[in-house]
Amino acid sequence: MNRRLFAAIVLAASLGTVAPLAAVPVYVKVAPPAPKVEVKVVAPGPGYIWVGGYYRWHGGAYVWVPGKWSMPPHPGAIWIPGHWKSTPSGWYWRPGHWK
């Protein structure tokens, strides 16, 4: 890595303006499997939203991350599910988020 880029990253990190490294897409040459059909257990209480499971890439293979009930961060929040996106470079994960 050149010194100027490294210095910029260090400066940005010290100011708290660098996204976590997990935000950098990792391209996978193998398409993800079809999502599993999940059985939702009863919600733990009113207001919870189901956040479905997904496959993540780990150690050279896809690993299933089960869904869970989650409390929205604010009233009216909508969960936007994550998904795998196909590109000429391979597949990469676009994480889910609250809107």
Phi and psi in radians as a Rosetta constraint file:
Dihedral C 1 N 2 CA 2 C 2 CIRCULARHARMONIC -1.301 0.35
Dihedral N 2 CA 2 C 2 N 3 CIRCULARHARMONIC 2.743 0.35
Dihedral C 2 N 3 CA 3 C 3 CIRCULARHARMONIC -1.123 0.35
Dihedral N 3 CA 3 C 3 N 4 CIRCULARHARMONIC -0.656 0.35
Dihedral C 3 N 4 CA 4 C 4 CIRCULARHARMONIC -1.126 0.35
Dihedral N 4 CA 4 C 4 N 5 CIRCULARHARMONIC -0.787 0.35
Dihedral C 4 N 5 CA 5 C 5 CIRCULARHARMONIC -1.114 0.35
Dihedral N 5 CA 5 C 5 N 6 CIRCULARHARMONIC -0.761 0.35
Dihedral C 5 N 6 CA 6 C 6 CIRCULARHARMONIC -1.047 0.35
Dihedral N 6 CA 6 C 6 N 7 CIRCULARHARMONIC -0.781 0.35
Dihedral C 6 N 7 CA 7 C 7 CIRCULARHARMONIC -1.091 0.35
Dihedral N 7 CA 7 C 7 N 8 CIRCULARHARMONIC -0.697 0.35
Dihedral C 7 N 8 CA 8 C 8 CIRCULARHARMONIC -1.122 0.35
Dihedral N 8 CA 8 C 8 N 9 CIRCULARHARMONIC -0.717 0.35
Dihedral C 8 N 9 CA 9 C 9 CIRCULARHARMONIC -1.135 0.35
Dihedral N 9 CA 9 C 9 N 10 CIRCULARHARMONIC -0.777 0.35
Dihedral C 9 N 10 CA 10 C 10 CIRCULARHARMONIC -1.085 0.35
Dihedral N 10 CA 10 C 10 N 11 CIRCULARHARMONIC -0.751 0.35
Dihedral C 10 N 11 CA 11 C 11 CIRCULARHARMONIC -1.111 0.35
Dihedral N 11 CA 11 C 11 N 12 CIRCULARHARMONIC -0.836 0.35
Dihedral C 11 N 12 CA 12 C 12 CIRCULARHARMONIC -1.075 0.35
Dihedral N 12 CA 12 C 12 N 13 CIRCULARHARMONIC -0.706 0.35
Dihedral C 12 N 13 CA 13 C 13 CIRCULARHARMONIC -1.112 0.35
Dihedral N 13 CA 13 C 13 N 14 CIRCULARHARMONIC -0.675 0.35
Dihedral C 13 N 14 CA 14 C 14 CIRCULARHARMONIC -1.188 0.35
Dihedral N 14 CA 14 C 14 N 15 CIRCULARHARMONIC -0.421 0.35
Dihedral C 14 N 15 CA 15 C 15 CIRCULARHARMONIC -1.614 0.35
Dihedral N 15 CA 15 C 15 N 16 CIRCULARHARMONIC -0.031 0.35
Dihedral C 15 N 16 CA 16 C 16 CIRCULARHARMONIC 1.302 0.35
Dihedral N 16 CA 16 C 16 N 17 CIRCULARHARMONIC 0.490 0.35
Dihedral C 16 N 17 CA 17 C 17 CIRCULARHARMONIC -1.944 0.35
Dihedral N 17 CA 17 C 17 N 18 CIRCULARHARMONIC 0.142 0.35
Dihedral C 17 N 18 CA 18 C 18 CIRCULARHARMONIC -1.704 0.35
Dihedral N 18 CA 18 C 18 N 19 CIRCULARHARMONIC 2.312 0.35
Dihedral C 18 N 19 CA 19 C 19 CIRCULARHARMONIC -1.187 0.35
Dihedral N 19 CA 19 C 19 N 20 CIRCULARHARMONIC 2.674 0.35
Dihedral C 19 N 20 CA 20 C 20 CIRCULARHARMONIC -1.043 0.35
Dihedral N 20 CA 20 C 20 N 21 CIRCULARHARMONIC 2.693 0.35
Dihedral C 20 N 21 CA 21 C 21 CIRCULARHARMONIC -1.040 0.35
Dihedral N 21 CA 21 C 21 N 22 CIRCULARHARMONIC -0.470 0.35
Dihedral C 21 N 22 CA 22 C 22 CIRCULARHARMONIC -1.084 0.35
Dihedral N 22 CA 22 C 22 N 23 CIRCULARHARMONIC -0.324 0.35
Dihedral C 22 N 23 CA 23 C 23 CIRCULARHARMONIC -1.339 0.35
Dihedral N 23 CA 23 C 23 N 24 CIRCULARHARMONIC -0.232 0.35
Dihedral C 23 N 24 CA 24 C 24 CIRCULARHARMONIC -1.361 0.35
Dihedral N 24 CA 24 C 24 N 25 CIRCULARHARMONIC 2.135 0.35
Dihedral C 24 N 25 CA 25 C 25 CIRCULARHARMONIC -1.158 0.35
Dihedral N 25 CA 25 C 25 N 26 CIRCULARHARMONIC 2.458 0.35
Dihedral C 25 N 26 CA 26 C 26 CIRCULARHARMONIC -1.883 0.35
Dihedral N 26 CA 26 C 26 N 27 CIRCULARHARMONIC 2.140 0.35
Dihedral C 26 N 27 CA 27 C 27 CIRCULARHARMONIC -1.577 0.35
Dihedral N 27 CA 27 C 27 N 28 CIRCULARHARMONIC 2.326 0.35
Dihedral C 27 N 28 CA 28 C 28 CIRCULARHARMONIC -2.050 0.35
Dihedral N 28 CA 28 C 28 N 29 CIRCULARHARMONIC 2.313 0.35
Dihedral C 28 N 29 CA 29 C 29 CIRCULARHARMONIC -1.373 0.35
Dihedral N 29 CA 29 C 29 N 30 CIRCULARHARMONIC -0.319 0.35
Dihedral C 29 N 30 CA 30 C 30 CIRCULARHARMONIC -1.722 0.35
Dihedral N 30 CA 30 C 30 N 31 CIRCULARHARMONIC 2.256 0.35
Dihedral C 30 N 31 CA 31 C 31 CIRCULARHARMONIC -1.114 0.35
Dihedral N 31 CA 31 C 31 N 32 CIRCULARHARMONIC 2.550 0.35
Dihedral C 31 N 32 CA 32 C 32 CIRCULARHARMONIC -1.238 0.35
Dihedral N 32 CA 32 C 32 N 33 CIRCULARHARMONIC 2.683 0.35
Dihedral C 32 N 33 CA 33 C 33 CIRCULARHARMONIC -1.186 0.35
Dihedral N 33 CA 33 C 33 N 34 CIRCULARHARMONIC 2.880 0.35
Dihedral C 33 N 34 CA 34 C 34 CIRCULARHARMONIC -1.106 0.35
Dihedral N 34 CA 34 C 34 N 35 CIRCULARHARMONIC 2.478 0.35
Dihedral C 34 N 35 CA 35 C 35 CIRCULARHARMONIC -1.009 0.35
Dihedral N 35 CA 35 C 35 N 36 CIRCULARHARMONIC 2.578 0.35
Dihedral C 35 N 36 CA 36 C 36 CIRCULARHARMONIC -1.297 0.35
Dihedral N 36 CA 36 C 36 N 37 CIRCULARHARMONIC 2.666 0.35
Dihedral C 36 N 37 CA 37 C 37 CIRCULARHARMONIC -1.499 0.35
Dihedral N 37 CA 37 C 37 N 38 CIRCULARHARMONIC 2.107 0.35
Dihedral C 37 N 38 CA 38 C 38 CIRCULARHARMONIC -1.813 0.35
Dihedral N 38 CA 38 C 38 N 39 CIRCULARHARMONIC 2.557 0.35
Dihedral C 38 N 39 CA 39 C 39 CIRCULARHARMONIC -1.706 0.35
Dihedral N 39 CA 39 C 39 N 40 CIRCULARHARMONIC 2.058 0.35
Dihedral C 39 N 40 CA 40 C 40 CIRCULARHARMONIC -1.418 0.35
Dihedral N 40 CA 40 C 40 N 41 CIRCULARHARMONIC 2.242 0.35
Dihedral C 40 N 41 CA 41 C 41 CIRCULARHARMONIC -1.358 0.35
Dihedral N 41 CA 41 C 41 N 42 CIRCULARHARMONIC 2.965 0.35
Dihedral C 41 N 42 CA 42 C 42 CIRCULARHARMONIC -1.103 0.35
Dihedral N 42 CA 42 C 42 N 43 CIRCULARHARMONIC 2.412 0.35
Dihedral C 42 N 43 CA 43 C 43 CIRCULARHARMONIC -1.027 0.35
Dihedral N 43 CA 43 C 43 N 44 CIRCULARHARMONIC 2.538 0.35
Dihedral C 43 N 44 CA 44 C 44 CIRCULARHARMONIC -1.245 0.35
Dihedral N 44 CA 44 C 44 N 45 CIRCULARHARMONIC -0.189 0.35
Dihedral C 44 N 45 CA 45 C 45 CIRCULARHARMONIC 3.055 0.35
Dihedral N 45 CA 45 C 45 N 46 CIRCULARHARMONIC 3.039 0.35
Dihedral C 45 N 46 CA 46 C 46 CIRCULARHARMONIC -1.164 0.35
Dihedral N 46 CA 46 C 46 N 47 CIRCULARHARMONIC 2.555 0.35
Dihedral C 46 N 47 CA 47 C 47 CIRCULARHARMONIC 1.599 0.35
Dihedral N 47 CA 47 C 47 N 48 CIRCULARHARMONIC -0.191 0.35
Dihedral C 47 N 48 CA 48 C 48 CIRCULARHARMONIC -1.310 0.35
Dihedral N 48 CA 48 C 48 N 49 CIRCULARHARMONIC 2.576 0.35
Dihedral C 48 N 49 CA 49 C 49 CIRCULARHARMONIC -2.061 0.35
Dihedral N 49 CA 49 C 49 N 50 CIRCULARHARMONIC 2.419 0.35
Dihedral C 49 N 50 CA 50 C 50 CIRCULARHARMONIC -1.352 0.35
Dihedral N 50 CA 50 C 50 N 51 CIRCULARHARMONIC 2.200 0.35
Dihedral C 50 N 51 CA 51 C 51 CIRCULARHARMONIC -1.907 0.35
Dihedral N 51 CA 51 C 51 N 52 CIRCULARHARMONIC 1.850 0.35
Dihedral C 51 N 52 CA 52 C 52 CIRCULARHARMONIC -1.133 0.35
Dihedral N 52 CA 52 C 52 N 53 CIRCULARHARMONIC 2.763 0.35
Dihedral C 52 N 53 CA 53 C 53 CIRCULARHARMONIC -1.280 0.35
Dihedral N 53 CA 53 C 53 N 54 CIRCULARHARMONIC 2.980 0.35
Dihedral C 53 N 54 CA 54 C 54 CIRCULARHARMONIC -2.775 0.35
Dihedral N 54 CA 54 C 54 N 55 CIRCULARHARMONIC 2.854 0.35
Dihedral C 54 N 55 CA 55 C 55 CIRCULARHARMONIC -1.606 0.35
Dihedral N 55 CA 55 C 55 N 56 CIRCULARHARMONIC 2.352 0.35
Dihedral C 55 N 56 CA 56 C 56 CIRCULARHARMONIC -2.024 0.35
Dihedral N 56 CA 56 C 56 N 57 CIRCULARHARMONIC 2.717 0.35
Dihedral C 56 N 57 CA 57 C 57 CIRCULARHARMONIC -1.580 0.35
Dihedral N 57 CA 57 C 57 N 58 CIRCULARHARMONIC 2.182 0.35
Dihedral C 57 N 58 CA 58 C 58 CIRCULARHARMONIC -2.614 0.35
Dihedral N 58 CA 58 C 58 N 59 CIRCULARHARMONIC 2.107 0.35
Dihedral C 58 N 59 CA 59 C 59 CIRCULARHARMONIC 1.088 0.35
Dihedral N 59 CA 59 C 59 N 60 CIRCULARHARMONIC 0.561 0.35
Dihedral C 59 N 60 CA 60 C 60 CIRCULARHARMONIC 1.513 0.35
Dihedral N 60 CA 60 C 60 N 61 CIRCULARHARMONIC 0.216 0.35
Dihedral C 60 N 61 CA 61 C 61 CIRCULARHARMONIC -2.644 0.35
Dihedral N 61 CA 61 C 61 N 62 CIRCULARHARMONIC 2.782 0.35
Dihedral C 61 N 62 CA 62 C 62 CIRCULARHARMONIC -1.415 0.35
Dihedral N 62 CA 62 C 62 N 63 CIRCULARHARMONIC 2.413 0.35
Dihedral C 62 N 63 CA 63 C 63 CIRCULARHARMONIC -2.220 0.35
Dihedral N 63 CA 63 C 63 N 64 CIRCULARHARMONIC 2.315 0.35
Dihedral C 63 N 64 CA 64 C 64 CIRCULARHARMONIC -1.356 0.35
Dihedral N 64 CA 64 C 64 N 65 CIRCULARHARMONIC 2.289 0.35
Dihedral C 64 N 65 CA 65 C 65 CIRCULARHARMONIC -1.893 0.35
Dihedral N 65 CA 65 C 65 N 66 CIRCULARHARMONIC 1.993 0.35
Dihedral C 65 N 66 CA 66 C 66 CIRCULARHARMONIC -1.177 0.35
Dihedral N 66 CA 66 C 66 N 67 CIRCULARHARMONIC 2.686 0.35
Dihedral C 66 N 67 CA 67 C 67 CIRCULARHARMONIC -1.220 0.35
Dihedral N 67 CA 67 C 67 N 68 CIRCULARHARMONIC 2.964 0.35
Dihedral C 67 N 68 CA 68 C 68 CIRCULARHARMONIC -2.741 0.35
Dihedral N 68 CA 68 C 68 N 69 CIRCULARHARMONIC 2.829 0.35
Dihedral C 68 N 69 CA 69 C 69 CIRCULARHARMONIC -1.494 0.35
Dihedral N 69 CA 69 C 69 N 70 CIRCULARHARMONIC 2.423 0.35
Dihedral C 69 N 70 CA 70 C 70 CIRCULARHARMONIC -2.412 0.35
Dihedral N 70 CA 70 C 70 N 71 CIRCULARHARMONIC 2.499 0.35
Dihedral C 70 N 71 CA 71 C 71 CIRCULARHARMONIC -1.508 0.35
Dihedral N 71 CA 71 C 71 N 72 CIRCULARHARMONIC 2.184 0.35
Dihedral C 71 N 72 CA 72 C 72 CIRCULARHARMONIC -1.010 0.35
Dihedral N 72 CA 72 C 72 N 73 CIRCULARHARMONIC 2.612 0.35
Dihedral C 72 N 73 CA 73 C 73 CIRCULARHARMONIC -1.240 0.35
Dihedral N 73 CA 73 C 73 N 74 CIRCULARHARMONIC -0.348 0.35
Dihedral C 73 N 74 CA 74 C 74 CIRCULARHARMONIC -2.749 0.35
Dihedral N 74 CA 74 C 74 N 75 CIRCULARHARMONIC 2.760 0.35
Dihedral C 74 N 75 CA 75 C 75 CIRCULARHARMONIC -0.997 0.35
Dihedral N 75 CA 75 C 75 N 76 CIRCULARHARMONIC 2.399 0.35
Dihedral C 75 N 76 CA 76 C 76 CIRCULARHARMONIC 1.454 0.35
Dihedral N 76 CA 76 C 76 N 77 CIRCULARHARMONIC -0.011 0.35
Dihedral C 76 N 77 CA 77 C 77 CIRCULARHARMONIC -1.139 0.35
Dihedral N 77 CA 77 C 77 N 78 CIRCULARHARMONIC 2.524 0.35
Dihedral C 77 N 78 CA 78 C 78 CIRCULARHARMONIC -2.093 0.35
Dihedral N 78 CA 78 C 78 N 79 CIRCULARHARMONIC 2.347 0.35
Dihedral C 78 N 79 CA 79 C 79 CIRCULARHARMONIC -1.462 0.35
Dihedral N 79 CA 79 C 79 N 80 CIRCULARHARMONIC 2.185 0.35
Dihedral C 79 N 80 CA 80 C 80 CIRCULARHARMONIC -1.794 0.35
Dihedral N 80 CA 80 C 80 N 81 CIRCULARHARMONIC 1.936 0.35
Dihedral C 80 N 81 CA 81 C 81 CIRCULARHARMONIC -1.129 0.35
Dihedral N 81 CA 81 C 81 N 82 CIRCULARHARMONIC 2.593 0.35
Dihedral C 81 N 82 CA 82 C 82 CIRCULARHARMONIC -1.288 0.35
Dihedral N 82 CA 82 C 82 N 83 CIRCULARHARMONIC 2.871 0.35
Dihedral C 82 N 83 CA 83 C 83 CIRCULARHARMONIC -2.806 0.35
Dihedral N 83 CA 83 C 83 N 84 CIRCULARHARMONIC 2.740 0.35
Dihedral C 83 N 84 CA 84 C 84 CIRCULARHARMONIC -1.479 0.35
Dihedral N 84 CA 84 C 84 N 85 CIRCULARHARMONIC 2.316 0.35
Dihedral C 84 N 85 CA 85 C 85 CIRCULARHARMONIC -1.970 0.35
Dihedral N 85 CA 85 C 85 N 86 CIRCULARHARMONIC 2.295 0.35
Dihedral C 85 N 86 CA 86 C 86 CIRCULARHARMONIC -1.565 0.35
Dihedral N 86 CA 86 C 86 N 87 CIRCULARHARMONIC 2.328 0.35
Dihedral C 86 N 87 CA 87 C 87 CIRCULARHARMONIC -2.393 0.35
Dihedral N 87 CA 87 C 87 N 88 CIRCULARHARMONIC 2.949 0.35
Dihedral C 87 N 88 CA 88 C 88 CIRCULARHARMONIC -1.040 0.35
Dihedral N 88 CA 88 C 88 N 89 CIRCULARHARMONIC -0.411 0.35
Dihedral C 88 N 89 CA 89 C 89 CIRCULARHARMONIC -1.479 0.35
Dihedral N 89 CA 89 C 89 N 90 CIRCULARHARMONIC -0.188 0.35
Dihedral C 89 N 90 CA 90 C 90 CIRCULARHARMONIC 2.276 0.35
Dihedral N 90 CA 90 C 90 N 91 CIRCULARHARMONIC -2.888 0.35
Dihedral C 90 N 91 CA 91 C 91 CIRCULARHARMONIC -1.683 0.35
Dihedral N 91 CA 91 C 91 N 92 CIRCULARHARMONIC 2.462 0.35
Dihedral C 91 N 92 CA 92 C 92 CIRCULARHARMONIC -2.409 0.35
Dihedral N 92 CA 92 C 92 N 93 CIRCULARHARMONIC 2.684 0.35
Dihedral C 92 N 93 CA 93 C 93 CIRCULARHARMONIC -1.553 0.35
Dihedral N 93 CA 93 C 93 N 94 CIRCULARHARMONIC 2.236 0.35
Dihedral C 93 N 94 CA 94 C 94 CIRCULARHARMONIC -1.837 0.35
Dihedral N 94 CA 94 C 94 N 95 CIRCULARHARMONIC 1.894 0.35
Dihedral C 94 N 95 CA 95 C 95 CIRCULARHARMONIC -1.096 0.35
Dihedral N 95 CA 95 C 95 N 96 CIRCULARHARMONIC 2.643 0.35
Dihedral C 95 N 96 CA 96 C 96 CIRCULARHARMONIC -1.237 0.35
Dihedral N 96 CA 96 C 96 N 97 CIRCULARHARMONIC 2.810 0.35
Dihedral C 96 N 97 CA 97 C 97 CIRCULARHARMONIC -2.783 0.35
Dihedral N 97 CA 97 C 97 N 98 CIRCULARHARMONIC 2.823 0.35
Dihedral C 97 N 98 CA 98 C 98 CIRCULARHARMONIC -1.530 0.35
Dihedral N 98 CA 98 C 98 N 99 CIRCULARHARMONIC 2.429 0.35
